[in-house]
Amino acid sequence: MRTIFRNIALGIFSLTTTFSFAQKNDLGAWYMYFGNNKISKKLNLHNEIQYRNFDGIGDLEQLLIRTGIGYDLTENNNNILLGYGFILSRPYVNGEKTENIEHRIFQQYITKQKFGRFNIQHRYRLEERFLQDDFRMRFRYLLGLNIPITNKEMSPKTLYASAYNEIFLHFDSPVFDRNRVYGALGYVINKNMRIEAGYMNQIQENKHRGQIQIGFYNNIPFTKD
């Protein structure tokens, strides 16, 4: 099964490289690491790095680093979190590469549900965004779904399907910021690690753009409790 998923991931990476040359930035690629590590029975440390490119690799669109401390209101569920994000963006403006830095504070609440094989996650996030010449606030809601394919549960050595939809709303006008729709295949390496490879389409008011995404998830606890 590992061989199957490795071949899928390599195939998607090859497509990313091909499209980056053929379509001139019509398809981007995001490489992502997510850590959610227990530091006590109730507390967790969130940490993530996202390396986002306009093409397969090399033309940096955005480097995003986030961290935060979360607290479970109930056992292993209903997590509230306070976090900080550093975002380095390098967009093109009139054909020229520019650079922007953003500092971000965010608060979020995650609740999880399970219906048979369906593992559902709701994430509500409020962001205070400190840009170089501006301050903005934004609300985000994500509905995510993981469905094991080769086993009944998300147990080690399981191939699974993953999907989410996330909407972003400004506190000022225009209210609608963007919407992201995602689908992927994933593989549970062990009880604390998994990997996903998929495609995300990001829809904004006047444009939309596809992204290949490869993500690694690490939940190794820092405590034995």
N, C-alpha and C positions, 0 to 999 in steps of 0.2 A: 504493500500500500504506500509506503514511503516513496518507492520508485515511481509509482503512478503520479503522486502529487508533485514530486520533483520535476517530472517531465512536463506537467501542466505549468508549473511556475517558470521553467525554462522557455516553454513555448510562448508564454505571455511576455516574458522579457525580450525574446526575439522579435515579437510583434512590435513592442515598444520601440526598439532600435530601428526597425524597418520604417515605421510610420514617421519617426522623427526626421528621417531623411526625405521621405516621399511627400509629406504633407506640410512641411514648413510650419511647425508649431501648432498644427490642428489637434494634435494629441500629445498630452503631457504624461509625466510619470511621477508618482509619489512613492518614496521609500520611507517606511514608518516603523518606529519602535515604540511600544507601549508597555510600561511597567506599572503594576498595581500590587504593591507588596505590603503584607501585614507587618506592622511594627508592635502590635499588641492585639488582644482579642477583639477590640473595637476599632482601633486606629489603623489606617493604611496610608502608605506613601505612594502618591501618583507621580509618575515621571514619564515623559515622552519626548521623542525627537522625530521631526518630520522633515525630510529633505525633498523638496518639490522642484521639479524641473519643467521647463517649457517643452523639452524634447525627452529622449530616452535617458540621457545623463549628460551633465556638463554645463547646460545653460540654465543656471539657477534662477528659479522664479521666486522661491521663498524658503527660508530656513526657520522652522518653528520649534521652540523649546518650551515645554510646559512642565510645571511641577505643582504639587499641592498636598495638603493633609486632609484626609477624610475620616469620617466617624460613622459607624454603622448604628442606626437607631434600633434595628432588630438584628438578630443573629445572621451575619453574612448577607444582609439586604438593607434596603432603604438607607443608602449612603449619602450623607451631606458632605460637601467638600469646599474648601477655600483654597484657591490656587493663584499662581502667577505665570504669565507667559511672556517670552521675549520673541519678537517676530522681526526678522530681517527680510525685506522684500526688495526685489530687483526687477520692477516692471519695465516694459518698453513704453516710452512716451514720444510720439512722433518719430518712431523708428530708432530712438536713442535709448540706451540702457540707463536707468536711474536707480537710486537707492533710497529706501525709506526704512526707518526703525520705529517699531511700535512696542510699548510696554502695556501689558494687559493684566488686570485683576479680574478674576471670575469666581462666581459661586455656582454650585450645581447640586442637583438632587437626582439620584439614580435609584429606580426601583425595578425589580426583576419579577417576572411571573413565569410559570411553567404550566403548559397545557399539553399533556402527552409528550410528543417529541418536540414540541414547539417551545423554545427558550426565548422569551420576549424581554426586551429591555426598553424602558422609557428614561430618557435623560432630558432634564430641564436645566438650562444654563443661562445665567445672566453675566454679561461682560461689560466691564468699564475699560474703554480703549483710549490709551494716551498716545496719540499720534504726534508727529513732530510739530504740526501747526494746528492741531484740532483735538477735541475730546468728543467721544461718541459712546452711546450705550446701545447694547444689542441683546435681544433675547433669542435663544435657540432651543428648538425642540427636536429630539431625535427618537424615532421609533425603530428599534433594531430587532433582528430575528436570526437565530441560529437553529438549524435543523440537522441532527445527525443522520447520515445516510447509511453507513455500513454497520452501525450499532444502534441500539435503542436510546443510549445516553451519550453525552459528550465525554466519553471515557477515552483513555489513551489508545492510540492507533485507530482513531475514528476519522473517516472522511465526512465532512459536513458542508452544507450550503449556508451561506450568510447573505443577508440583505439588510439595507436600512434606507430610510428616508429622513432627511433633516431639513427643516425650514429655518431661515434666519430672518428676523424682523427688527428694523430700526425703531428707536423710540421717537425719532423725528421723521420728517418727510424726505424722501419716499419711505413708506413703512416697509415694503418688501425689499429685502436685500438679495437673497439667493435661495435656491433649493438644490439639495444634493440627493441623487438617487444612485444606489450602489448595489451590486451583486457580485458574489465571489464564491470560490471553493476554498475550504480550509482543511487543515489536518491537525489533529490533536496529537502532539508529540508525546507528552506525558501529562500528569495531573496539573502541572504548573506552566506548561508552555504549549503554544500552538502557532501556526503560521497560516496566512491567507494570501490569496492572489486573486484580483478581480478588476472590475471596471466601474468607474463612477462618472456620472454625467452631472455637471454643475450648470444650473440654469439661472441666469441673471436677467435683469429687465430687458436688455437689448442684445444679449448674446448667450450662447451656451458652449461648453467645451468639455471634451472627454478626457479622463485621466485613467491610466493604468495604475493600480495600487498594489503594492506588496507590503504586507505588515507582519511583524513578529510581536507576539504577546507573551509577557513574562510575569507570572504571578508567584514567583518563589517567595515564601514568607521570610522575614528577617527575625522572626521569633518562633519558638517551639510551642507556644501556647495554642 
